[in-house]
Amino acid sequence: MSMDKTEKSLPTLFSDLTRETLELIRQEIALARAEVSQKISTAEKALVAIAIGAAIILAGLLLVLQAVVNGVALMLPPDQAPWLAPLLVGAIIAAIGYAMIRSGRNHLHPENLAPRRTMRTAEQPHAGPFAALRQRDGH
């Protein structure tokens, strides 16, 4: 009885299966790495575009604020306009910024982030994921 070239022993088949499975896993990992690398590169480019856009917007806002300062200066006495107009506009802008920061900080307070409805539901004996079991057991 001679073995045909297409016939392989069971240990050889398992060996081939193991080798091919490991190779497939290696290829999948390489593919995942390449894809993640590409996604990171895309995200980096997007973040650079956002940062440049934010810088341009900031420059534009500074020019708008300078125009506001110049407009306020026209309404003030000429001897006080050079120092009072930027002071008034700057104080108003700073107050708006401060109010926004406080509002944001208040929204980030741990009390505001707690899942209150879920906690109330979990505290109720007749509610929650185990309510049916408690009712069935008579508790």
C-alpha positions as CSV (number, residue, x, y, z in Angstrom):
1,M,0.0,0.0,0.0
2,S,1.7,3.1,-1.1
3,M,0.4,6.6,0.0
4,D,-0.8,8.9,-2.7
5,K,0.8,12.3,-2.8
6,T,-2.6,13.9,-2.1
7,E,-3.1,11.8,1.0
8,K,-1.6,13.1,4.2
9,S,-1.4,11.7,7.7
10,L,-3.5,13.1,10.4
11,P,-0.6,14.6,12.3
12,T,0.6,16.3,9.1
13,L,-2.9,17.7,8.5
14,F,-3.0,19.1,12.1
15,S,0.5,20.5,11.6
16,D,-0.6,22.2,8.4
17,L,-3.8,23.5,10.0
18,T,-1.9,25.0,12.9
19,R,0.7,26.6,10.6
20,E,-1.9,28.0,8.3
21,T,-4.0,29.3,11.2
22,L,-1.0,31.0,12.7
23,E,-0.2,32.6,9.4
24,L,-3.8,33.8,9.0
25,I,-3.7,35.3,12.4
26,R,-0.4,37.1,11.6
27,Q,-1.9,38.4,8.4
28,E,-5.0,39.6,10.2
29,I,-2.9,41.4,12.8
30,A,-0.8,43.0,10.1
31,L,-3.9,44.2,8.3
32,A,-5.4,45.6,11.5
33,R,-2.1,47.4,12.3
34,A,-2.1,48.9,8.8
35,E,-5.7,50.0,9.0
36,V,-5.2,51.5,12.5
37,S,-2.1,53.3,11.3
38,Q,-4.1,54.7,8.3
39,K,-6.9,55.8,10.6
40,I,-4.5,57.5,13.0
41,S,-2.9,59.3,10.0
42,T,-6.3,60.5,8.8
43,A,-7.2,61.6,12.3
44,E,-3.9,63.5,12.6
45,K,-4.5,65.3,9.4
46,A,-8.0,66.2,10.5
47,L,-6.8,67.5,13.8
48,V,-4.2,69.7,12.1
49,A,-6.9,71.1,9.8
50,I,-9.1,71.8,12.9
51,A,-6.2,73.5,14.7
52,I,-5.3,75.7,11.8
53,G,-9.0,76.6,11.3
54,A,-9.2,77.5,15.0
55,A,-6.2,79.7,14.8
56,I,-7.6,81.5,11.7
57,I,-11.0,81.9,13.5
58,L,-9.1,83.3,16.5
59,A,-7.3,85.8,14.3
60,G,-10.6,86.9,12.8
61,L,-12.2,87.3,16.2
62,L,-9.3,89.4,17.3
63,L,-9.8,91.7,14.3
64,V,-13.5,91.9,15.0
65,L,-12.8,92.8,18.6
66,Q,-10.3,95.5,17.4
67,A,-13.1,96.9,15.3
68,V,-15.5,96.9,18.3
69,V,-12.8,98.7,20.3
70,N,-12.5,101.3,17.6
71,G,-16.2,101.7,17.4
72,V,-16.5,102.2,21.2
73,A,-13.6,104.6,21.1
74,L,-15.6,106.8,18.7
75,M,-18.3,107.1,21.4
76,L,-15.9,108.1,24.2
77,P,-14.2,111.4,24.8
78,P,-11.0,111.6,22.7
79,D,-8.7,111.9,25.7
80,Q,-10.1,108.7,27.4
81,A,-10.8,106.6,24.2
82,P,-7.3,105.1,23.8
83,W,-7.3,103.3,27.2
84,L,-11.0,103.1,28.1
85,A,-12.3,101.5,24.9
86,P,-10.0,98.4,25.1
87,L,-10.6,98.2,28.8
88,L,-14.4,98.2,28.4
89,V,-14.4,95.7,25.5
90,G,-11.8,93.5,27.2
91,A,-13.7,93.5,30.5
92,I,-17.0,92.5,28.7
93,I,-15.2,89.7,26.7
94,A,-13.5,88.5,29.9
95,A,-16.8,88.4,31.8
96,I,-18.4,86.4,29.0
97,G,-15.5,83.9,29.0
98,Y,-15.6,83.6,32.7
99,A,-19.3,82.9,32.7
100,M,-18.9,80.2,30.0
101,I,-16.1,78.6,32.0
102,R,-18.2,78.5,35.2
103,S,-21.1,77.1,33.4
104,G,-19.0,74.4,31.8
105,R,-17.4,73.6,35.2
106,N,-20.8,73.4,36.8
107,H,-22.0,70.9,34.2
108,L,-18.9,68.8,34.9
109,H,-19.6,68.6,38.6
110,P,-19.9,64.9,39.7
111,E,-23.4,65.4,40.9
112,N,-24.5,66.5,37.5
113,L,-22.8,63.5,35.9
114,A,-24.4,60.8,38.1
115,P,-27.0,58.6,36.5
116,R,-29.8,59.7,38.9
117,R,-32.7,58.0,37.2
118,T,-30.8,54.7,37.0
119,M,-29.8,55.0,40.7
120,R,-33.4,55.7,41.8
121,T,-34.7,52.8,39.8
122,A,-32.0,50.5,41.3
123,E,-33.0,51.6,44.8
124,Q,-36.7,50.8,44.3
125,P,-37.4,47.2,45.4
126,H,-40.0,46.6,42.7
127,A,-37.7,47.8,39.8
128,G,-34.5,46.9,38.2
129,P,-33.3,43.8,36.4
130,F,-33.9,41.4,39.3
131,A,-37.5,42.7,40.1
132,A,-39.1,39.7,38.4
133,L,-37.0,37.3,40.4
134,R,-37.8,39.0,43.7
135,Q,-41.5,39.0,42.9
136,R,-41.4,35.3,41.9
137,D,-39.6,34.4,45.2
138,G,-42.1,36.5,47.2
139,H,-39.6,39.1,48.4
